Amino acid sequence: DDIKTALERVSGAIARSSEAGATTATVAKISRERGRKYLDYVQVGDSRIYVVRGRDAYQVTQDEGVGHRIDNWLGDGARKITQIGRFPLMGGDKVVLCTDGVTGDYGDERMSNYEIAEIVNRGAEVGSPQVSARILVEEARKHDDRTAIVVEV
């Protein structure tokens, strides 16, 4: 809830600004409770969070829009923030936050969960989570903002 409250405040500040427009946001933090680790997250817009566990990639968030159509945002006219949650983590998991420019929306530009897991694991084998993020951005097929962050648990 603290992440959600912070984003609601940001959304209000954007809405009150005469110079600001609107934006999307995907925010996550790793927390520990009773010896277990969790990914706490809030999502507004069309960026995504994945957890790569072994050879599988689990899409944690859902897109709020496709292509150039965004159904939720922060700022003027924003709807209620509804994507807030907690995902249990295990040692060795890799958390991926990425824009839709990395994952693509449809057709040949879309990157499958299998491809995401393969790229993240390949990058981790030869370097680090930062290498995985760089490869994700380099191999993206959509012509849009391409940003990725990878963190190993």
Summary of the structure (lengths in Angstrom):
residues: 153
radius of gyration: 15.8
end to end distance: 21.9
largest distance: 47.4
contacts: 488
relative contact order: 0.18
helix: 31%
strand: 35%
